[in-house]
Amino acid sequence: MISDKFRRELREQAKLWQAEGLIDTSFYQQLSERYQFNTLETASRNRFLSILMSLGGILLGIGVITFVAANWQVWSREVRVALLLSLFVAVNAAGFYLWRIPPSRSQNSNLNLPITIGRNKLLGEGLLLLGALILGTNMALMAQMFHIGGSSYGLYLAWGIGVLGMAYSLRLTSLGVLSALLVGLGYWLAVLDWSSKVEFSWLEVLVRQMPIAASIMFVPLAYWCRSRAIFAIGAIAIIFSLQVSIVQGLNPSWGAAIFCALPPALLWGYDDEIWPKVHRKLFQPTARSLALLFLASVFYVLSFHWLWQDSPNPATTEPDWVLLANVAVVGGFTVFEWLRLGRLELRRPKQKAVDLTTSAIGILILASAFIPLLHLSFTPIPQLATFLFNVLSFLLAVGLIREGLALGKRKTFWGGMVLITLQIISRVFEYNTGLLLKSFVFVLCGIGVIAAGLWFERHFATIPDE
């Protein structure tokens, strides 16, 4: 799909070409009709209006909830139930009626230009989002009226699944994001209350099999809505629940190695084309960005020496086979991803260079797994482990800076700069150093960041932001 940013830049360049006499008025008019320059301001207003509608729907929902709470004790149970059901049906019916009004499309449909969304459709989406919020309120109040006991995380999980059904039915990104946030919040509350017994068997299965369940719930929805936001939140939910399964179900020595290696391997090896009928890399950049963020976080945290000072004495615990099923399924899928990457690399023409980035990330992942395993299972290496993770963090930062310079990606470049600066400052504060040295390091880092930024912008001023 051609982005609004590209069309806006093309319009500015076309006006400049016309002013310089490179193109005539008729050719500019052809460009304007082909790329719909006249809809750029309308698209911007629609996006702003969509944000306002969503915010207004949330505020309206809070207002309705507050009004109901203020008069709740005055009304009878029958009136309460009728009011809740009527409000839920009315809001969703009105939202669906407005949302289903077809938008106006561009005449050049072969260019995949953005659709001009009408105000009624935006208002309908806001009402549907309000209806999703009312759904959770109805569930909580109904349970209170009919004395149905339950936990808070059970409410959020059931609410999230209900909104998920609405998102699949209507193919709405906003409902999908809300559903992922609700399910994630419910799982987080369940983890905090892990020892308590849940009320329903299906709820227990959902909590204990969350990595697989989140994959089934949110990955297809992300493709259905073509939403990076749903994919990113769903991937975070999958990784977090996978980490919980590793911690709760595995021996600490092997669990630490898998904890550090499996999530980045899963994210980096992800390719949209493994799914049938998907021939574009919609979410692979998002998955790889999350993999780099995970690796940077792990390397930075494990570079502190105090984490390695205690003598390792991992207690042997009975494995939880239900939780291990999550690790086995995700691990098998990760192996399949990397085998596929290997096959693609073998099929690459010999005259093309080897994908050094994937090879380097694979080495970093293996190193992050081997060091904790060696420290916990064979021989304690606190000083060596601290040194190695500092080296890994430095190499990752340098690699990000190099990729940013080579490809002209500002986010990648500045990510590497932030990581290496944070590492230097953390080491200065971690070890007992004088104020004079701290001052020198801060001044040096500040000068280095400013100089690197000016140099980058001077040499790559013509490269647009991502």
C-alpha positions in Angstrom: 0.0 0.0 0.0 1.3 3.5 -0.9 1.6 5.5 2.3 0.4 9.0 2.8 3.9 10.1 3.6 5.1 9.0 0.2 2.2 10.8 -1.5 2.9 14.0 0.5 6.6 14.0 -0.4 5.7 13.2 -4.1 3.3 16.2 -4.1 6.0 18.5 -2.8 8.5 17.3 -5.3 6.0 17.5 -8.2 5.3 21.1 -7.3 9.0 21.8 -7.3 9.5 20.1 -10.6 6.6 22.1 -12.1 8.1 25.4 -10.7 11.5 24.5 -12.3 9.9 23.7 -15.6 10.8 20.0 -15.6 7.2 18.9 -15.9 4.2 20.8 -17.3 0.8 21.4 -15.8 -0.9 18.5 -17.6 1.7 16.0 -16.3 1.3 17.4 -12.7 -2.4 17.0 -13.1 -1.9 13.3 -14.1 0.2 12.7 -11.1 -2.3 14.4 -8.9 -5.2 12.3 -10.2 -3.2 9.1 -10.1 -1.9 9.5 -6.5 -5.0 11.4 -5.2 -3.1 14.5 -3.9 -6.5 16.1 -3.0 -7.3 13.4 -0.4 -4.2 13.9 1.7 -5.7 16.6 4.0 -8.9 14.5 4.3 -6.9 11.4 5.4 -5.0 13.4 8.0 -8.3 14.8 9.4 -9.9 11.3 9.4 -7.0 9.9 11.4 -7.3 12.8 13.9 -11.0 12.3 14.0 -10.6 8.6 14.6 -8.4 9.3 17.7 -11.0 11.8 19.0 -13.8 9.3 18.4 -12.0 6.6 20.3 -11.1 8.9 23.2 -14.7 10.3 23.2 -16.1 6.7 23.3 -13.8 5.8 26.3 -14.8 9.0 28.2 -18.5 8.5 27.4 -18.2 4.9 28.7 -16.6 6.1 31.9 -19.4 8.7 32.3 -22.1 6.1 31.8 -20.5 3.7 34.3 -20.3 6.6 36.8 -23.9 7.4 36.3 -25.0 3.8 36.8 -22.9 3.5 39.9 -24.4 6.6 41.4 -28.0 5.3 41.0 -27.2 1.6 41.4 -28.6 1.1 44.9 -31.9 2.9 44.0 -33.0 0.6 41.2 -34.4 -2.9 41.5 -32.6 -5.9 40.1 -35.0 -6.2 37.1 -34.4 -2.5 36.2 -30.7 -3.0 36.5 -30.6 -6.0 34.2 -32.9 -4.3 31.7 -30.8 -1.2 31.7 -27.5 -3.0 31.3 -28.8 -5.2 28.4 -30.6 -2.3 26.7 -27.6 0.0 26.9 -25.3 -2.8 25.5 -27.6 -3.6 22.6 -28.4 0.0 21.8 -24.8 1.2 21.7 -23.6 -1.8 19.6 -26.5 -1.6 17.2 -26.0 2.1 16.6 -22.2 1.6 16.2 -22.7 -1.3 13.8 -25.2 0.7 11.7 -22.9 3.7 11.4 -19.8 1.5 10.9 -21.2 -0.5 8.0 -21.7 2.6 5.9 -19.4 1.9 2.9 -16.5 4.3 2.6 -15.6 6.1 -0.6 -12.7 4.6 -2.5 -10.2 6.0 -4.8 -10.7 5.5 -8.6 -7.2 4.2 -8.9 -7.8 1.0 -6.9 -4.9 -0.7 -8.5 -2.5 1.5 -6.6 -3.9 0.4 -3.2 -4.3 4.0 -2.2 -5.8 4.7 1.3 -9.5 4.6 1.7 -11.3 7.8 2.6 -13.2 7.0 5.7 -16.4 8.8 6.4 -17.2 10.4 9.7 -20.2 8.1 10.2 -17.9 5.1 10.0 -15.5 6.7 12.5 -18.4 7.4 14.9 -19.6 3.9 14.5 -16.2 2.5 15.4 -16.1 4.7 18.5 -19.5 3.4 19.6 -18.4 -0.2 19.0 -15.4 0.5 21.2 -17.7 1.9 23.8 -19.9 -1.2 23.5 -16.8 -3.4 24.2 -16.2 -1.4 27.4 -19.9 -1.7 28.4 -19.5 -5.5 27.9 -17.0 -5.7 30.7 -19.1 -3.5 33.0 -22.1 -5.7 32.4 -20.2 -8.8 33.2 -18.9 -7.4 36.4 -22.3 -6.0 37.5 -24.2 -9.2 36.5 -21.8 -11.3 38.6 -22.3 -9.0 41.5 -26.1 -9.0 41.2 -26.4 -12.7 41.0 -23.7 -13.4 43.5 -21.4 -15.2 41.1 -18.0 -15.5 42.7 -14.8 -15.2 40.8 -11.4 -13.6 40.6 -10.4 -10.3 39.0 -8.2 -12.0 36.4 -11.0 -14.3 35.4 -13.2 -11.3 34.7 -10.5 -9.7 32.5 -9.8 -12.9 30.6 -13.5 -13.5 29.9 -14.0 -9.9 29.0 -11.0 -10.0 26.6 -12.3 -13.2 24.9 -15.7 -11.5 24.4 -14.1 -8.4 22.8 -11.9 -10.8 20.8 -15.1 -12.3 19.3 -16.3 -8.8 18.4 -12.9 -8.0 16.8 -13.0 -11.1 14.6 -16.6 -10.5 13.6 -16.1 -6.9 12.7 -12.4 -6.9 11.7 -11.6 -3.9 13.8 -8.1 -3.1 14.9 -9.2 -1.0 17.9 -11.2 -3.9 19.3 -8.3 -6.3 18.6 -5.9 -4.1 20.5 -8.4 -3.8 23.4 -8.8 -7.5 23.5 -5.1 -8.2 23.6 -4.6 -5.7 26.4 -7.4 -7.2 28.5 -6.2 -10.7 28.0 -2.6 -9.6 28.8 -3.8 -7.8 32.0 -5.8 -10.8 33.0 -2.9 -13.2 32.6 -0.6 -10.8 34.5 -3.0 -10.8 37.4 -3.2 -14.6 37.2 0.6 -14.8 37.4 0.6 -12.6 40.5 -1.9 -15.0 42.1 -0.4 -18.1 40.6 -0.9 -20.3 43.7 -4.6 -19.7 44.0 -7.1 -22.2 42.5 -9.1 -20.9 39.6 -12.9 -21.4 39.5 -13.4 -22.8 36.0 -11.6 -25.6 34.3 -11.5 -23.7 31.0 -10.0 -20.7 32.7 -7.2 -22.9 34.2 -6.4 -24.4 30.8 -6.3 -20.9 29.3 -3.9 -19.5 31.9 -1.6 -22.5 31.8 -1.5 -22.7 28.1 -1.4 -19.0 27.4 1.6 -19.1 24.9 -0.3 -21.4 22.6 -3.7 -19.7 23.3 -2.3 -16.2 22.6 -0.8 -17.4 19.3 -4.1 -18.8 18.2 -6.1 -15.8 19.3 -4.0 -12.8 18.1 -1.7 -13.8 15.3 -4.5 -14.7 12.8 -6.4 -11.5 13.9 -3.3 -9.4 13.2 -3.3 -10.7 9.6 -7.0 -10.4 9.3 -6.8 -6.7 10.4 -3.4 -6.1 8.9 -2.4 -4.5 12.2 1.1 -4.2 13.5 -0.2 -3.1 16.8 -2.2 -6.3 17.4 0.8 -8.4 16.3 3.2 -6.6 18.6 1.0 -6.8 21.6 0.2 -10.4 20.9 3.9 -11.2 20.5 4.6 -9.6 23.8 1.9 -11.6 25.5 3.2 -14.8 23.9 6.8 -14.1 25.0 5.8 -13.1 28.5 3.6 -16.2 29.1 6.4 -18.3 27.6 8.9 -16.9 30.1 6.5 -17.8 32.9 6.1 -21.3 31.6 9.9 -21.7 31.5 10.4 -20.4 35.0 7.6 -22.4 36.5 8.1 -25.6 34.6 11.9 -26.1 34.0 14.9 -26.8 36.1 16.7 -23.4 36.9 19.9 -24.3 35.1 18.4 -25.3 31.8 15.5 -22.9 32.3 17.9 -19.9 32.4 19.5 -20.9 29.1 16.1 -21.4 27.4 14.8 -18.2 29.1 17.5 -16.2 27.4 17.6 -17.9 24.0 14.2 -19.1 23.0 12.2 -15.8 22.8 14.8 -13.9 20.6 15.2 -17.0 18.4 11.4 -17.3 18.0 11.1 -13.6 17.1 14.1 -13.4 14.8 13.3 -16.5 12.9 9.7 -15.5 12.3 8.7 -15.1 8.6 5.2 -14.2 7.4 5.6 -16.4 4.4 5.5 -19.6 6.5 1.7 -19.2 6.5 -0.3 -20.2 3.4 -1.6 -17.3 1.1 0.8 -14.8 2.8 3.3 -13.5 0.3 4.4 -10.3 2.0 6.6 -9.7 5.0 4.0 -7.7 6.9 5.2 -8.4 10.5 8.7 -9.8 10.1 10.3 -6.4 10.7 8.2 -5.9 13.9 9.2 -9.4 15.2 12.9 -8.8 14.5 12.7 -5.4 16.2 11.2 -7.1 19.3 14.0 -9.7 19.2 16.6 -7.0 19.2 14.9 -5.2 22.1 14.8 -8.5 24.0 18.4 -9.3 23.4 19.5 -5.7 24.4 17.5 -6.0 27.6 18.9 -9.4 28.5 22.5 -8.3 27.8 22.2 -5.1 29.7 20.6 -6.7 32.8 23.1 -9.6 32.9 26.0 -7.3 32.5 25.7 -6.3 36.2 28.3 -8.2 38.3 26.1 -8.5 41.4 23.7 -10.8 39.6 26.5 -13.4 39.3 28.1 -13.1 42.8 25.9 -15.6 44.6 27.2 -19.2 44.3 24.8 -21.1 42.0 22.9 -23.8 43.8 19.8 -24.5 41.7 17.2 -26.6 43.4 15.9 -29.5 41.5 12.1 -29.3 41.1 9.6 -31.6 39.6 8.9 -30.5 36.0 5.4 -29.3 35.3 4.5 -31.2 32.1 1.5 -29.0 31.3 3.7 -25.9 31.2 6.5 -27.8 29.4 4.0 -28.5 26.6 4.1 -24.7 25.8 7.9 -24.7 25.7 8.0 -27.9 23.5 5.5 -26.5 21.0 7.1 -23.1 20.8 10.6 -24.6 20.7 9.6 -26.9 17.9 8.1 -24.0 15.9 11.4 -22.1 16.5 13.5 -25.0 15.2 11.2 -25.1 12.1 11.7 -21.4 11.5 15.5 -21.6 11.7 15.6 -24.7 9.5 13.6 -22.8 6.9 16.0 -19.9 7.2 18.8 -22.4 6.5 17.1 -23.8 3.5 16.5 -20.3 2.1 20.2 -19.5 2.6 21.3 -22.6 0.8 19.0 -21.7 -2.2 20.5 -18.2 -2.3 22.5 -17.7 -5.5 26.2 -18.0 -4.9 27.0 -14.6 -6.3 24.9 -13.0 -3.5 26.5 -12.4 -0.1 25.6 -14.5 3.0 23.1 -13.0 5.4 25.6 -12.0 8.0 23.0 -10.3 10.2 21.1 -13.5 10.8 24.3 -15.4 11.4 25.5 -12.8 13.9 22.2 -12.8 15.8 22.3 -16.6 15.9 25.7 -16.5 17.5 24.6 -13.9 20.1 21.5 -16.1 20.9 23.7 -19.2 21.4 26.1 -17.2 23.6 23.3 -15.9 25.8 22.2 -19.5 26.4 25.6 -21.1 26.9 26.9 -18.7 29.5 24.1 -19.2 32.1 24.1 -22.9 31.5 27.9 -23.1 32.1 27.6 -21.0 35.2 24.7 -22.9 36.8 25.4 -26.4 35.7 29.1 -26.9 35.5 31.3 -24.3 37.2 30.7 -20.8 38.6 32.1 -18.1 36.4 30.8 -14.8 37.9 33.7 -12.5 36.6 33.9 -14.2 33.2 30.1 -14.1 32.8 29.9 -10.4 33.6 32.7 -9.6 31.2 31.1 -11.7 28.4 27.7 -10.1 28.7 29.3 -6.7 28.6 31.1 -7.7 25.4 27.8 -9.1 24.0 26.0 -5.8 24.8 28.8 -3.8 23.2 28.8 -6.0 20.1 25.0 -5.7 19.7 25.2 -1.9 20.1 28.0 -1.7 17.5 26.0 -3.9 15.2 22.9 -1.7 15.5 25.0 1.4 14.8 26.6 -0.3 11.7 23.2 -1.4 10.4 21.8 2.1 10.9 24.7 3.6 9.0 24.6 1.0 6.2 20.8 1.2 5.6 20.2 4.7 6.7 17.8 3.7 9.5 17.7 6.3 12.2 15.9 4.2 14.8 18.4 1.4 14.5 21.3 3.8 14.7 20.0 5.6 17.7 19.1 2.3 19.4 22.7 1.3 19.2 23.9 4.7 20.5 21.4 4.5 23.4 22.5 1.0 24.3 26.3 1.7 24.3 25.8 5.0 26.2 23.6 3.3 28.8 26.2 0.5 29.2 29.1 3.0 29.8 27.1 5.1 32.3 25.9 2.0 34.1 29.5 0.6 34.5 30.6 4.0 35.9 27.9 4.0 38.6 28.2 0.3 39.3 31.9 0.3 40.2 33.5 2.5 42.9 34.8 5.4 40.9 35.5 9.0 41.8 33.4 12.0 40.9 36.1 13.3 38.6 36.0 10.1 36.5 32.2 10.1 36.4 32.2 13.7 35.2 34.7 12.9 32.5 32.7 10.0 31.3 29.4 12.0 31.2 31.1 14.8 29.2 32.7 12.3 26.9 29.4 10.5 26.3 27.6 13.7 25.7 30.2 14.9 23.1 30.2 11.5 21.4 26.4 11.4 21.1 26.2 15.0 19.7 29.1 14.4 17.3 27.6 11.0 16.1 24.2 12.6 15.6 25.5 15.6 13.6 27.7 13.3 11.5 24.8 10.9 10.8 22.4 13.7 9.9 24.9 15.4 7.6 25.7 12.2 5.6 22.2 10.8 5.5 20.1 14.0 5.4 18.4 12.8 2.2 17.2 9.5 3.7 13.6 9.8 5.1 12.5 8.5 8.4 11.0 5.0 8.6 
